[in-house]
């Protein structure tokens, strides 16, 4: 990994976002009608909390999912030291894997309202139909930077971001590409998504301060709030990066995907499928539980799944689980859904760079069944060499990524 681009609810840049997360700040707030585009069904009486993405300065595009991806990709490329001239010359060996968990919802809402208005008959190609597809972001980034290798858009619910990174790494390991831009993007703060998740019973409830609504692993947790953002990483073949003397954040050691067939929103209570996947990834990477210093947990603050994820870690790591630092950043930035895995992986790599574990904010009183070291409240300096990222998605998607300092 030689470049990181990051857009979060805190900021539209990597270092400003990381600084706020590291300092234990929180971006979740009450949403207003101004946060929604073309949503007359939004009622001021329906109070929703969320963490909108940082405002971007970009014209010529109506869909924020695309804007977020382009902003993150540009920062990642600049960070890596690559440029447009490089891609123009070597684009056939450069791929792009940017996923999202759904179509561009702002564009979809705009199309719906236009089709139901009196001006529907006047719609033209200028409306932006090409922004509706889930692959709109990867198409835009690949076109902007003249990437002529594989262009892929994984969709794996809330595991999409990490799945995209794993898929990008596979393109390099298979010899298909020398460089891959990999990540994900999501902008889901629209009334229909908020209402649907609320009906599913996974949204935080019963809180007065939205900044304290999402409480991963806390005894009083009640669910998550939705955030928005994007992250793109530059992945390179190690020899290629070393030859051009690139600064390297981490080496990708291995990863894997699996399925938990328990249902739409729940995991197996003992986390058995996730534990097996963790063990398999460690085995294939020729690593042992004692080699892992930090785990970026999925940590959604839902009652059952925080316990199941904890149980999976305990089952996979045995007694060493007590010595691993773990945390979830969703209390700070919300659950970024399709972007969660890539944004949280980027944060994990920055933690590895700066040798500090980011905090789990809003964790005041730990659930007795959630008994790992979650780095509660404040970041903690630590010696980090090998780190792991876990991502879980509704419907049973499981992903694990393993990274090491170079």
C-alpha positions in Angstrom: 0.0 0.0 0.0 1.7 3.2 -1.2 -1.1 5.7 -1.2 -4.2 6.6 0.9 -7.1 8.9 0.0 -9.7 9.4 2.6 -13.0 11.3 2.8 -14.9 11.0 6.1 -17.6 13.0 8.0 -14.7 14.9 9.6 -12.8 16.1 6.5 -12.2 15.5 2.8 -8.6 14.8 3.4 -6.6 11.9 4.9 -4.6 13.6 7.6 -7.4 15.8 8.9 -9.7 12.8 9.1 -7.1 10.7 10.8 -6.3 13.5 13.3 -9.9 13.8 14.4 -10.3 10.0 14.7 -7.1 9.7 16.7 -8.1 12.5 19.0 -11.4 10.8 19.9 -13.7 13.4 18.2 -17.2 12.5 17.0 -18.9 13.6 13.8 -22.4 12.3 14.4 -25.1 14.9 14.7 -28.8 15.5 14.2 -29.7 15.7 10.5 -31.8 18.4 9.0 -33.7 18.8 5.8 -30.7 20.6 4.3 -28.8 17.3 4.4 -31.2 15.6 2.0 -31.5 16.3 -1.8 -34.9 16.3 -3.4 -36.6 14.6 -0.4 -39.9 16.3 0.3 -41.0 13.2 2.3 -38.5 14.2 5.0 -40.3 15.5 8.0 -38.8 17.6 10.7 -40.7 15.5 13.2 -38.8 12.4 12.1 -35.5 12.9 13.9 -32.5 11.0 12.5 -28.9 11.2 13.5 -26.1 10.6 11.1 -22.6 11.7 9.9 -22.7 13.3 6.4 -19.6 13.3 4.4 -17.4 16.4 4.5 -18.4 18.9 1.9 -16.5 18.6 -1.4 -15.6 21.2 -4.0 -16.4 19.5 -7.3 -18.5 20.5 -10.3 -19.9 18.6 -13.3 -21.3 15.6 -11.3 -24.6 15.3 -9.5 -24.0 12.1 -7.6 -21.9 12.3 -4.3 -20.9 8.6 -4.5 -18.9 9.5 -7.6 -17.5 12.7 -6.2 -16.4 11.0 -3.0 -14.6 8.3 -5.0 -12.8 10.8 -7.3 -11.7 12.9 -4.4 -10.3 9.9 -2.5 -8.6 8.5 -5.6 -6.9 11.8 -6.4 -5.5 12.1 -2.9 -4.3 8.5 -2.9 -2.5 8.9 -6.3 -0.8 12.1 -5.2 0.2 10.4 -1.9 1.7 7.5 -3.8 3.9 9.7 -6.0 2.2 8.4 -9.2 0.7 10.8 -11.8 -1.3 11.0 -14.9 1.8 10.7 -17.1 2.6 7.3 -15.5 -0.9 6.0 -16.1 -0.9 7.2 -19.7 2.2 5.2 -20.3 1.5 2.1 -18.1 -2.3 2.1 -17.9 -2.7 -1.4 -19.4 -1.1 -2.8 -16.2 -3.2 -0.7 -13.9 -6.6 -1.8 -12.5 -9.4 -0.2 -10.6 -11.6 -1.9 -8.0 -14.1 0.5 -6.3 -17.2 -0.9 -4.9 -20.3 0.5 -3.3 -23.2 -1.2 -1.5 -26.0 0.2 -3.7 -26.8 2.5 -6.6 -26.3 6.2 -6.5 -29.2 7.1 -4.2 -29.2 10.8 -4.8 -29.4 10.2 -8.6 -32.1 7.6 -8.1 -34.2 10.0 -5.9 -33.7 12.7 -8.5 -34.9 10.4 -11.3 -37.9 9.2 -9.3 -39.0 12.7 -8.5 -38.4 13.9 -12.1 -40.4 11.0 -13.6 -43.3 11.8 -11.3 -43.2 15.5 -12.1 -44.8 17.4 -15.0 -41.4 17.7 -16.7 -40.8 14.0 -17.1 -41.4 14.2 -20.8 -38.5 16.7 -21.2 -35.8 14.4 -19.7 -32.7 14.1 -21.8 -29.3 12.5 -21.6 -28.1 15.5 -19.7 -30.0 14.2 -16.7 -27.1 11.9 -15.8 -28.5 8.4 -16.2 -25.0 7.1 -16.3 -24.7 8.1 -12.6 -27.3 5.7 -11.5 -25.4 2.4 -11.8 -23.4 0.9 -8.9 -20.4 0.9 -11.2 -20.6 4.6 -11.8 -17.8 5.5 -9.4 -15.3 2.9 -10.7 -16.1 4.0 -14.3 -15.4 7.6 -13.4 -12.1 7.0 -11.6 -10.8 4.6 -14.3 -11.7 7.0 -17.0 -10.3 10.1 -15.2 -6.9 8.4 -14.7 -6.8 6.4 -18.0 -6.6 3.0 -16.2 -6.9 0.3 -18.8 -6.6 -2.8 -16.7 -9.5 -4.6 -15.1 -12.3 -2.3 -13.8 -14.4 -4.0 -11.1 -17.2 -3.0 -8.7 -17.7 -5.5 -5.9 -21.0 -5.3 -4.0 -21.0 -7.1 -0.6 -23.2 -5.0 1.6 -21.1 -3.5 4.5 -18.1 -5.7 3.7 -17.8 -4.1 0.2 -14.8 -1.9 1.1 -12.6 -4.7 2.4 -13.7 -7.1 -0.4 -12.7 -4.5 -2.9 -9.2 -4.2 -1.4 -8.9 -8.0 -1.3 -9.9 -8.2 -5.0 -7.4 -5.5 -5.9 -4.6 -7.5 -4.1 -5.6 -10.6 -6.1 -5.1 -8.7 -9.4 -1.6 -8.0 -8.3 -0.8 -11.4 -6.9 -2.1 -13.1 -10.1 0.2 -11.0 -12.2 -2.6 -9.2 -14.0 -1.6 -5.8 -12.7 1.3 -3.9 -11.2 -0.8 -1.1 -9.7 -4.4 -1.1 -8.6 -6.6 1.6 -7.1 -8.9 -0.2 -4.6 -11.5 1.1 -2.2 -15.2 2.0 -1.9 -17.6 4.8 -1.6 -21.1 5.4 0.0 -23.6 8.2 0.5 -26.7 6.7 2.0 -28.2 9.4 4.1 -31.5 9.5 2.4 -34.9 9.0 4.2 -35.7 5.7 2.6 -32.5 4.1 3.9 -32.7 5.6 7.3 -36.3 4.5 7.7 -35.6 1.0 6.4 -32.7 0.5 8.8 -34.8 1.8 11.6 -37.5 -0.7 10.8 -34.9 -3.5 10.8 -34.1 -2.6 14.4 -30.4 -2.0 13.9 -30.3 1.8 14.3 -29.4 3.4 17.6 -32.4 4.6 19.6 -33.3 6.2 22.9 -30.5 8.8 23.0 -30.5 12.6 23.6 -27.0 13.4 22.3 -26.4 12.1 18.7 -22.7 12.2 19.2 -23.1 9.5 21.9 -25.7 7.4 20.0 -23.4 4.7 18.6 -21.7 2.9 21.5 -19.7 -0.2 20.3 -19.4 -2.9 22.9 -21.0 -0.7 25.6 -23.5 -2.3 28.0 -26.0 0.4 26.9 -25.5 0.1 23.1 -28.6 0.0 20.9 -27.3 0.1 17.3 -25.5 2.2 14.8 -26.0 5.5 13.0 -25.2 5.9 9.3 -22.2 7.9 8.0 -20.9 8.7 4.6 -17.5 8.7 2.9 -14.9 7.0 0.8 -11.4 5.6 0.8 -9.1 4.6 -2.0 -5.8 2.8 -1.6 -2.9 2.5 -4.1 -1.8 -1.1 -4.2 1.4 -2.0 -6.0 3.5 -5.1 -6.6 6.2 -4.9 -3.9 9.2 -5.1 -6.3 7.6 -2.4 -8.4 7.1 0.0 -5.4 10.6 -0.6 -4.2 12.1 0.0 -7.7 10.6 3.5 -7.8 11.5 4.0 -4.1 7.9 4.6 -3.1 7.0 5.2 0.6 5.1 2.1 1.7 2.4 2.1 4.4 2.2 -1.7 4.7 2.5 -5.0 3.0 -0.7 -7.0 2.3 -0.1 -10.4 3.8 -3.4 -12.1 2.9 -7.1 -12.1 3.2 -10.2 -14.1 2.7 -14.0 -14.1 2.4 -16.7 -16.4 3.7 -20.4 -16.5 4.4 -22.3 -16.7 7.7 -25.8 -18.1 6.7 -27.5 -17.0 9.9 -29.8 -14.4 8.3 -30.0 -10.8 7.0 -28.9 -8.8 10.1 -27.5 -11.4 12.6 -24.4 -13.5 13.0 -24.0 -16.9 14.5 -24.1 -16.2 18.3 -20.6 -17.9 18.7 -19.1 -16.2 15.6 -18.1 -19.6 14.4 -17.9 -18.8 10.7 -15.9 -15.6 11.3 -13.5 -17.5 13.7 -12.9 -20.1 11.0 -12.2 -17.4 8.4 -9.7 -15.7 10.7 -7.9 -18.9 11.4 -7.8 -19.7 7.7 -6.3 -16.3 6.8 -3.7 -16.6 9.5 -2.8 -20.1 8.3 -2.4 -19.2 4.6 -0.3 -16.2 5.6 1.9 -18.4 7.7 1.1 -16.3 10.8 0.1 -17.3 14.3 -2.3 -15.5 16.7 0.7 -14.2 18.6 1.8 -12.3 15.5 -1.2 -9.9 15.5 -0.9 -6.7 17.5 -4.1 -4.9 16.6 -7.5 -5.7 15.1 -9.8 -3.1 13.5 -13.2 -4.6 14.4 -16.5 -4.2 12.5 -18.1 -3.1 15.8 -21.5 -1.9 14.8 -22.9 -1.5 18.4 -25.8 -3.9 17.7 -26.7 -6.0 20.7 -26.1 -9.4 19.3 -23.4 -8.9 16.7 -20.9 -7.1 19.0 -21.0 -10.2 21.3 -20.7 -12.6 18.3 -17.7 -10.7 16.9 -16.0 -10.7 20.3 -16.6 -14.5 20.6 -15.1 -15.0 17.1 -11.9 -13.2 18.1 -11.7 -15.2 21.4 -12.2 -18.4 19.5 -9.7 -17.7 16.8 -7.0 -16.2 19.1 -7.4 -18.1 22.3 -5.5 -16.7 25.3 -3.7 -14.2 23.1 -7.0 -12.4 22.6 -6.4 -10.7 25.9 -3.2 -9.1 24.6 -4.5 -7.8 21.3 -5.6 -4.2 21.0 -9.0 -3.9 19.3 -11.2 -1.0 18.4 -14.2 0.2 16.3 -14.3 3.7 14.9 -18.1 3.7 14.2 -18.9 5.6 17.3 -16.9 8.5 15.8 -17.9 8.5 12.2 -21.0 6.3 12.0 -21.4 3.2 9.9 -20.3 4.0 6.4 -22.0 0.9 5.0 -20.4 0.2 1.6 -17.5 2.5 2.4 -16.9 1.2 5.9 -14.4 -1.5 5.1 -12.1 0.7 2.9 -12.3 3.7 5.3 -11.5 1.6 8.3 -8.7 -0.2 6.5 -7.2 3.2 5.6 -7.4 4.2 9.3 -5.8 0.9 10.3 -2.9 1.6 8.0 -2.5 5.1 9.4 -2.5 3.6 12.9 0.3 1.2 11.7 2.2 4.2 10.3 2.0 6.2 13.5 2.2 3.3 16.0 -1.0 4.2 17.8 -4.3 2.3 18.2 -7.4 4.5 17.5 -10.0 4.6 20.2 -13.4 3.2 20.6 -15.3 6.3 21.5 -18.5 6.2 23.6 -17.4 3.0 25.4 -18.2 3.9 29.0 -19.3 0.7 30.6 -18.3 -2.5 28.8 -20.8 -5.3 28.3 -19.6 -8.2 30.4 -19.9 -10.4 27.3 -17.6 -8.0 25.4 -14.4 -8.4 27.2 -11.6 -7.6 24.8 -9.2 -4.6 25.1 -11.2 -2.1 22.9 -8.9 0.9 23.5 -11.8 2.7 25.2 -12.2 6.5 25.0 -8.6 7.5 24.1 -6.0 6.4 21.5 -3.1 4.4 22.8 0.5 4.4 21.6 1.6 0.8 20.9 4.2 -1.2 19.0 2.2 -2.4 16.0 3.8 -4.7 13.4 1.0 -6.9 12.0 -2.7 -5.8 12.0 -6.0 -7.3 11.0 -9.2 -5.8 9.6 -12.6 -7.5 10.0 -15.6 -6.5 7.9 -19.1 -8.0 8.1 -22.0 -7.4 5.8 -25.8 -7.9 6.1 -26.7 -11.2 4.5 -23.7 -13.0 5.8 -20.7 -11.4 4.0 -17.5 -11.9 5.9 -14.1 -10.5 5.0 -10.7 -10.5 6.8 -7.5 -8.6 5.7 -4.0 -8.9 7.1 -1.3 -6.2 6.8 2.3 -5.8 8.1 4.6 -2.9 8.4 7.5 -3.0 6.0 
